Amino acid sequence: MSNLRVCRELDVDQQECQELAVELLEKLVSKFGGKYQPDGANYRYKHTAGVNALVEPKAGELSVDVKLGMLASALAPQLEKEMNRVLDDHLKT
C-alpha cells in the first residue's frame, strides 16, 4: 500500500477552493475514471483499482490525501503528476 499527499497554500477563499477541488476531481475522473462525492465540506474520490482519496478544500489551502492499494500503486506517479499539474496551473493564473 502507498500513500500520496499533495498540499498547496492558495490565495483563495473557501468557495474558490471548493471550485478548484471539484476541477481537480473532474480531471482525475476524466483521466483515470472512478467517481467522487461530497463528504461534508470535503470530497471523497474512489476508484475500483484501489484508490481512495480525501480532498480537503479550506480557505487558503487545498490538501489531497491518497491511499493506493497494491494494484493501484503503479498509478502513484501519474496521479501525483496530474494533481500537481492542475494545482500548479491554477497558481499561474
C-alpha positions in Angstrom: 0.0 0.0 0.0 1.2 3.5 -0.9 0.2 7.0 0.3 0.4 10.3 -1.5 -0.1 13.7 0.0 -0.4 16.9 -2.1 -0.9 20.2 -0.4 -0.9 23.7 -1.7 -1.3 27.1 0.0 -3.6 29.2 -2.2 -4.6 32.8 -2.0 -8.3 32.0 -2.4 -11.4 31.9 -0.2 -13.4 28.8 0.8 -15.7 29.0 -2.2 -12.9 29.3 -4.8 -11.0 26.5 -3.1 -14.1 24.3 -3.3 -14.3 25.0 -7.0 -10.7 24.2 -7.5 -11.2 20.9 -5.6 -14.1 20.0 -8.0 -12.0 20.9 -11.0 -9.2 18.7 -9.8 -11.6 15.8 -9.1 -13.3 16.2 -12.6 -9.9 16.0 -14.3 -8.9 12.9 -12.2 -12.2 11.2 -13.2 -11.8 12.2 -16.8 -8.2 10.9 -17.0 -8.3 7.8 -14.6 -12.0 7.0 -14.1 -13.5 6.5 -10.7 -16.0 8.8 -9.0 -16.2 11.3 -6.3 -18.8 12.6 -3.8 -19.1 15.3 -1.2 -18.3 14.4 2.4 -19.3 17.4 4.4 -17.1 20.3 3.3 -14.6 17.7 1.8 -14.7 15.2 -1.1 -14.0 11.5 -1.4 -12.6 10.1 -4.6 -12.7 6.3 -5.2 -11.6 4.1 -8.0 -12.2 0.3 -8.2 -8.5 -0.3 -8.7 -7.9 0.6 -5.0 -7.6 4.3 -5.0 -9.2 6.2 -2.1 -8.6 9.9 -1.6 -9.8 12.6 0.7 -9.8 16.2 -0.8 -9.9 18.9 1.8 -10.6 22.4 0.5 -10.2 25.2 3.0 -9.7 28.9 2.7 -6.1 29.3 1.7 -5.3 25.6 1.4 -6.1 22.5 -0.6 -4.9 19.1 0.5 -5.3 15.7 -1.0 -4.5 12.5 0.8 -4.5 9.4 -1.4 -4.3 5.8 -0.3 -3.4 3.4 -3.0 -3.9 -0.4 -2.8 -1.4 -2.9 -4.1 -2.7 -2.8 -7.7 -3.1 1.0 -7.8 0.4 1.7 -6.5 1.7 1.6 -10.1 -0.6 4.7 -10.7 1.1 6.8 -8.0 3.5 8.7 -10.2 0.8 9.5 -12.8 -1.8 10.6 -10.1 0.7 12.8 -8.3 1.8 14.4 -11.6 -1.8 15.1 -12.6 -2.7 16.6 -9.2 0.4 18.8 -9.2 -0.2 19.9 -12.7 -3.8 21.0 -12.1 -2.8 22.9 -8.9 0.3 24.5 -10.4 -1.8 25.6 -13.4 -4.2 27.3 -11.0 -1.3 29.1 -9.2 0.0 30.5 -12.5 -3.3 32.3 -13.2 
